[in-house]
Amino acid sequence: MEIGFIGLGLMGRPLALHLAKAGHALHLWARRPASLEPFKDSAATCHASPAAVAAHAEVVFTMVADAPDVEEVCFGVDGLDGGARPGLIVADMSTIAPAAAQGIGARWAARHVEFLDAPVSGGEVGAINAALTIMVGGKPEAFERVRPLFETMGKSVNLIGGSGAGQVAKACNQILVSVTVTAVAEALNFAKKSGVDPAKVREALLGGFAYSRILELHGQRMLARNFKPGFKSWMQQKDLRIVMEEAHRLGLALPSAAAVAQMFNAMVGSGFGEDDTSGVLKLLEKMSGPD
Amino acid sequence: MEIGFIGLGLMGRPLALHLAKAGHALHLWARRPASLEPFKDSAATCHASPAAVAAHAEVVFTMVADAPDVEEVCFGVDGLDGGARPGLIVADMSTIAPAAAQGIGARWAARHVEFLDAPVSGGEVGAINAALTIMVGGKPEAFERVRPLFETMGKSVNLIGGSGAGQVAKACNQILVSVTVTAVAEALNFAKKSGVDPAKVREALLGGFAYSRILELHGQRMLARNFKPGFKSWMQQKDLRIVMEEAHRLGLALPSAAAVAQMFNAMVGSGFGEDDTSGVLKLLEKMSGPD
């Protein structure tokens, strides 16, 4: 298939490479030419603008930082809409606000282009291993056409609902992972400051109701003091901003997520923004002083 | 073995029955004679006081509500210490504050009686199925003598550390389960209020980093609106009081647990105290108004 891909960063690059390896013809554009380097041996054509990418593709994926970036790529100068023909599908894999995704979807619908919001969870390692969870919002027919491509990039591909529903599921995911990683850090710090071996506590708790993948994986990172990302704390902060803005818009209380959003503000303010989210343990330690 | 058991409530009764079934001679005392009914066909002797129980037993288990109850049974009028001989082991399976457990342990040590704090997780179902996680603090030799009895009652038996360490692990467990159940309720309520099917969100998230046993089991309870305990919210409130008092004593910040402790205060205040902790969803719904 003729596939466009825009946003060849840490997450986008391995995903585009999976599509190339599966035999698809890639059409690429990148702000920085260096981003195109890894594709010089594959069946990829580099173009001068997103508009040119859209003109050659049946499906275009975008994987950028935030809503303004998606809007720029879609509707900015020489944006995708400059080359888009009716029937094109644009699938945005970035994490942005559900309301923003719905707005972008509506703009595309007016141009007879299908838009899918398709954020992912699983991080860079998940992207490299094609093991992502992909959460999709949009029309079922468009989803079914793109599903084989999603399955090239992830191991769990889910149509959640209509436009924006993928971003809602991603927001729910970010509530759960950020709150759980903070609770794990609080529990292990509580054990240590109580004079008890946090490794023994974690081991005992893994067998019961307290089990979570975060306790298993990020709990182990905390014990090993391995705070290399993984998923960076400044990105968690950004995703929690989206969550809390949506909660404000919906008139919804999220008490545990709200406390945790403050922690990730403080992570960035404390200079821990580049650390994995499990580094929230360091912030708790800093708050509670020496042992 | 000659075993004493005091505290034959929802949790204690099935545990004592496991010990009887394993062929041990039980020595019982209960405030209410009705509590002794289930034991009338087993090799159990009923006594007139905790002191009499202690006089006949090598190991005495207690499973009561809170620290003052443990202290009353141990050191009150006709308490265990009235009949305890040097070498007796008292194993308290109640959930109480770590500092209180250490204090009780020290009082017993002065009388040459070994004390183990051995709180459990897994609830009434875990007790009935002998599937509890048991977290033990105390001396290794005393633990090894009681271990076969613990293994009759639980499937995961862990010596965490010295006196009080079992209660520290239990407090960590309560931080994790209460915060996770609240985060799951927040995420599912967020999905629903966003117009997205919470069942589809849960299903998609179970496959990724957001997986927890709480998302699986309590998430399903929330979808089915089955708030029958399980673990009652007023007991979660009590356990979080212990956690927050310890945090105060240690000078320790627990931001997510603190937010969740307020939610469980409000659960009880809202008349949801008898509901399972997954009922925290109802409180969030009440806070955010009609759909």
Contacts between the chains, C-beta under 8 A, distances in Angstrom:
chain1	res1	chain2	res2	distance
A	98	B	194	6.2
A	121	B	205	8.0
A	121	B	208	4.8
A	121	B	209	6.1
A	121	B	210	7.2
A	122	B	208	6.1
A	122	B	209	7.1
A	123	B	209	7.9
A	133	B	204	6.4
A	133	B	205	7.5
A	133	B	207	5.5
A	133	B	208	4.1
A	135	B	201	8.0
A	135	B	204	5.4
A	155	B	207	7.6
A	156	B	204	6.8
A	156	B	207	4.1
A	156	B	208	6.9
A	158	B	200	6.9
A	158	B	203	7.1
A	158	B	204	3.9
A	160	B	196	6.1
A	160	B	197	7.3
A	160	B	200	5.0
A	160	B	201	6.3
A	160	B	204	6.3
A	161	B	195	7.6
A	161	B	196	4.9
A	161	B	197	6.1
A	161	B	200	6.6
A	164	B	194	7.6
A	164	B	196	8.0
A	165	B	194	7.9
A	165	B	196	4.7
A	165	B	200	7.9
A	168	B	190	7.3
A	168	B	191	5.7
A	168	B	194	4.5
A	168	B	196	4.4
A	168	B	201	7.1
A	169	B	191	7.2
A	169	B	196	6.9
A	169	B	200	7.5
A	169	B	201	4.7
A	169	B	204	5.5
A	169	B	205	7.0
A	171	B	190	6.5
A	171	B	194	8.0
A	172	B	187	3.9
A	172	B	188	7.4
A	172	B	190	5.8
A	172	B	191	5.5
A	172	B	201	5.1
A	172	B	205	6.5
A	172	B	210	7.8
A	173	B	187	7.8
A	173	B	205	5.4
A	173	B	208	6.8
A	173	B	209	7.6
A	173	B	210	5.0
A	175	B	183	5.9
A	175	B	186	5.6
A	175	B	187	4.6
A	175	B	190	6.6
A	176	B	183	5.4
A	176	B	184	6.8
A	176	B	187	5.4
A	176	B	205	6.5
A	176	B	210	4.0
A	176	B	212	7.5
A	176	B	215	6.8
A	177	B	209	5.2
A	177	B	210	5.4
A	179	B	179	6.2
A	179	B	180	7.5
A	179	B	182	7.8
A	179	B	183	3.8
A	179	B	186	7.7
A	179	B	256	5.9
A	180	B	179	7.5
A	180	B	180	5.9
A	180	B	183	6.5
A	180	B	210	7.5
A	180	B	212	6.5
A	182	B	179	7.8
A	182	B	255	7.0
A	182	B	256	4.8
A	183	B	175	5.9
A	183	B	176	5.4
A	183	B	179	3.8
A	183	B	180	6.5
A	183	B	183	7.8
A	183	B	256	5.1
A	183	B	257	7.0
A	184	B	176	6.8
A	186	B	175	5.7
A	186	B	179	7.7
A	186	B	254	4.7
A	186	B	255	7.3
A	186	B	256	6.1
A	186	B	257	5.7
A	187	B	172	3.9
A	187	B	173	7.8
A	187	B	175	4.6
A	187	B	176	5.4
A	188	B	172	7.4
A	189	B	252	7.0
A	190	B	168	7.3
A	190	B	171	6.5
A	190	B	172	5.8
A	190	B	175	6.6
A	190	B	243	7.7
A	190	B	246	7.4
A	190	B	247	7.1
A	190	B	250	7.6
A	190	B	252	6.3
A	190	B	254	6.8
A	191	B	168	5.7
A	191	B	169	7.1
A	191	B	172	5.5
A	193	B	250	5.1
A	193	B	252	5.5
A	194	B	98	6.2
A	194	B	164	7.6
A	194	B	165	7.9
A	194	B	168	4.5
A	194	B	171	8.0
A	194	B	246	7.2
A	194	B	250	6.7
A	195	B	161	7.6
A	195	B	165	8.0
A	196	B	160	6.1
A	196	B	161	4.9
A	196	B	164	8.0
A	196	B	165	4.7
A	196	B	168	4.5
A	196	B	169	6.9
A	197	B	160	7.3
A	197	B	161	6.1
A	200	B	158	7.0
A	200	B	160	5.0
A	200	B	161	6.6
A	200	B	165	7.9
A	200	B	169	7.5
A	201	B	135	8.0
A	201	B	160	6.3
A	201	B	168	7.1
A	201	B	169	4.7
A	201	B	172	5.1
A	203	B	158	7.1
A	204	B	133	6.4
A	204	B	135	5.4
A	204	B	156	6.8
A	204	B	158	3.9
A	204	B	160	6.3
A	204	B	169	5.5
A	205	B	121	8.0
A	205	B	133	7.5
A	205	B	169	7.0
A	205	B	172	6.5
A	205	B	173	5.4
A	205	B	176	6.6
A	207	B	133	5.5
A	207	B	155	7.6
A	207	B	156	4.1
A	208	B	121	4.8
A	208	B	122	6.1
A	208	B	133	4.0
A	208	B	156	6.9
A	208	B	173	6.8
A	208	B	213	7.8
A	209	B	121	6.2
A	209	B	122	7.1
A	209	B	123	8.0
A	209	B	173	7.7
A	209	B	177	5.2
A	209	B	213	5.5
A	209	B	214	6.5
A	209	B	217	7.5
A	210	B	121	7.3
A	210	B	172	7.8
A	210	B	173	5.0
A	210	B	176	4.0
A	210	B	177	5.4
A	210	B	180	7.5
A	210	B	213	7.6
A	211	B	212	6.6
A	211	B	213	4.6
A	212	B	176	7.5
A	212	B	180	6.5
A	212	B	211	6.6
A	212	B	212	3.5
A	212	B	213	7.2
A	212	B	214	7.4
A	212	B	215	7.9
A	213	B	208	7.8
A	213	B	209	5.5
A	213	B	210	7.6
A	213	B	211	4.6
A	213	B	212	7.2
A	214	B	209	6.6
A	214	B	212	7.4
A	215	B	176	6.8
A	215	B	212	7.9
A	217	B	209	7.5
A	243	B	190	7.7
A	246	B	190	7.4
A	246	B	194	7.2
A	247	B	190	7.1
A	250	B	190	7.6
A	250	B	193	5.1
A	250	B	194	6.7
A	250	B	288	7.5
A	251	B	288	6.3
A	251	B	289	6.9
A	252	B	189	7.0
A	252	B	190	6.3
A	252	B	193	5.5
A	252	B	288	4.8
A	253	B	284	6.5
A	253	B	287	4.6
A	253	B	288	6.0
A	254	B	186	4.7
A	254	B	190	6.8
A	255	B	182	7.0
A	255	B	186	7.4
A	255	B	259	4.4
A	255	B	260	7.2
A	255	B	262	6.9
A	255	B	263	5.8
A	256	B	179	5.9
A	256	B	182	4.8
A	256	B	183	5.1
A	256	B	186	6.1
A	256	B	256	5.3
A	256	B	259	5.2
A	256	B	260	5.7
A	256	B	263	7.9
A	257	B	183	6.9
A	257	B	186	5.7
A	258	B	259	6.9
A	259	B	255	4.4
A	259	B	256	5.2
A	259	B	258	6.9
A	259	B	259	4.1
A	260	B	255	7.2
A	260	B	256	5.7
A	262	B	255	6.9
A	263	B	255	5.8
A	263	B	256	7.9
A	284	B	253	6.5
A	287	B	253	4.6
A	288	B	250	7.5
A	288	B	251	6.2
A	288	B	252	4.8
A	288	B	253	6.0
A	289	B	251	6.9
